[in-house]
Amino acid sequence: MESLASNTVVASGRLPVGRLLGAGLSAAVFSAITNAFVLVIAWSVFGTIVIPPDETVTFGQVVGASVAGAVGAVLLFALISRLARRPIRAFWGVAGVGLLLSFLPIGLVGVAGPSAATLALMHVVAAATNIGILTALARKA
């Protein structure tokens, strides 16, 4: 449950930039590590994970996408915390919609089967990591 004090601190824009950058770095590192772990497990269970046109998903792609997602989440969280009265709730809502929209490219490019499930799981893992770390930061502020 979110507290009034943490929402007031974040909404007033007094969230320290250093803490936000630290949380963003943590989110990027943890989402990259957890998604790399998901990829390794998927490789061991299903074999290679392939996206059309027959391109194997690599660690570099997973790490790069995880870091990009974390940077986007930090920027979005910073913007929402400046504009919203209830920034944690607003961030949850926007991030949830973003997660749902992130599934569209998986289907649109024709990824199917275990590869689609693995990519979708990596999106959920990254979202959970980023949302968890950034909202924990807001509650501690």
N, C-alpha and C positions, 0 to 999 in steps of 0.2 A: 504494500500500500504506500502510495507516495505521500510525503509529508508536506504540509503547507510551507514550512521553513525552506525546504530545498527548492520548491517551486518558486518561491519569492526570490531567492538568491539567483536562480538561473534566469528567471523572467526579467529581473532588473538589469541583466547584462553584466553582473559582477562575477561571472564565472572566470576564474583566472586562466589566461591564455596558455600558460605553461602546463596547467593541469589538463586542459583540453588537448594540447599537443601530445602530452604523455599518454593520455587515454587513447588518442588516435594511433599513436605508435604501437601501444599494446594491442589494440583491436586489429591493426594490420598484421602484426606478428602472429597473434593467436589464430586469426582466421586463416592465414596462409599455412600455418602448421597443421591445424585441424583439417583443412581441405586437402593438404598433401597426404595426410594420414588416411582420409576417406579414399583418395585416389589409389593409394597403395593397397588398401583392403579390396577395392573394386578390381584392381588388376589381378590380385591373387584369387578372387572368386570368379570373375567373369572373363579374364583376359584383358586385352587392350580395350580402352574406351575410345570410341571413334566418333568423330563428328563429320558430317558430309563436307566436302567430297573425299571420303576415305582418309581423313587426317587424324592421326593419333593424338590424343590429349597428352600434353607433357607437363612436367613439374613447373617449368618456366611459365607456361600459360596459366596454370592454376595459381601460382604465387602472384603473378602480375595482376590477374583478375581479382584476387583476394585483396591485394593492397589497394587497387583502384576502388573497389567497393568500400573499403574502410575509409579512404580519403573522402569519397562522396558522402558517406554516413557522417563523418565529422563535420564537413561543411554544411550539410543539411541540419545537423543538430545545432550547430552554432547559429545558423539563421533562425531556426525555430525558437531557440532559447531567447533570442533577442525580440521576437515578435509575438510569441504566444503567451497567454496568461497561464496556461497549464502546459508547459513545454514537454514534460515527460509523456503525458497522454497524447499530445499532438504528434510527437515524434513516433510513438508506437503506431499511431494510425497511418501516418505517411510512410513509415518503413514497411508496414504490413501491405499497403497497396503496392509499394515498390517491389516487394518480394513477389507478390502475385504477378506483376507485370514482367518480372525477370524470367518467368517460366515461358513466356510467349516465344522468345527466340529459339528455345529448345525445340518446340513443336514446329515453328515456321521453317526452320532449316531442314527438317526431316529426321532429326535424331529420334531413335526408337529403342525400345527394349532396355537392357541393362545400362546402356550408355545414357539414355534419357533419365533413367532413375538416378544414376550416379550424379549427373550434372544437377538435377533438381535437388538432391540431397546436399550437394556442395553449396547451393544457393541458400538453403535453409540453415546450414551450419554457419555460413558466413554472416547471415542476417542475425541469427541468435547471438553469435559472438559479439558483433558490432553493437547491437541494441543493448545487450547485457552490460557490456563494459561502459558504454556512454551513459546509460541511465544510472548505473551505479555511481559514476562520477558526479552526476547531477545531485543524487541523493546525499553524497558525502559533502558536497559544497555547501 
